[in-house]
Amino acid sequence: MGNRRSNFAHPRYWPVWLGIGGMYIAAWLPWRLKLWVGKLVGLVAWRFARRRRHITETNIRLCFPEKDDAQQARLVRDTFVANGIGIMETATGWCRDPEHLRHRVTFKGQAHMARVQAEGKGALIIGVHFSTLDLGAALHSLYFRADAVQRPHDNPLFARFMGRARDPYFDAIIDRHDLRGVVRRIKSGHGVWYSPDQDFGREASVFAPFFGIPAATVKMTSRIARMTGAPVIPLMFHRNPDNRTYTLEYLPPLEDFPSGDEMADATRINAFIEDAIRKHPDQYLWLHRRFKTRPECEPGFY
């Protein structure tokens, strides 16, 4: 372990160390300055990150055909700005005690999770990949403890930093491939935060509609619910229009879920996610290739 740690001094890790240092500094900036820097980061990325902009433009063109060209372009720009602010929010969630933000949070629907916990049950918490994801998780920990399912980062130094940053507000971090681990934790009474809105490939998915487009949607959600018998509780979280406060909200547990039909279950989960996105479309992570995997013989979008 000592040798592994010393390897992080290699020059190839210096840019990562600079990024980590920048996140610590960003976390302690005054709120107004933090917002300004986040917007600037987003605008710079919008201007120069051409591939990510192309992906975002494609996603928004596909999902919001009712918007004209100017409205779509504005949403693309707003998405980069919101995700730039999201970087600052992530830094804050990772590098500071979330207690200092309690006064900025409104948490609705707490009774839904409190009822499940009072009954001694675990739960599958359905989240969404908004730019506020990590700050939302930190703020959630002020009220309820949970585990999280995540994909390990490819860079070992950043993965170590991210793991240590998330440790204080999650009871356990579970690899997204560890289905048994998720089931075991839920059966032992834990809430597990899971975000099923990314493309994990053909074998793990069914093609359920998302904004009217067949999208590779993981089957794991209904499988976990079936294997555990636990309630599935959607969680919404977003930055309010004032850019200074946040709202978290538990919705009622899904009824008659799972249904025994994986396509119907995936469609239902996508409908919740779509509804959450439509309320705050710029805060969603449109920068990822949500429609990467296509049905057989269908050309790719990107």
Order of alpha helices (4+ residues) and beta strands (2+ residues): alpha-alpha-alpha-alpha-alpha-beta-alpha-beta-alpha-beta-alpha-beta-alpha-beta-beta-beta-alpha-beta-beta-alpha
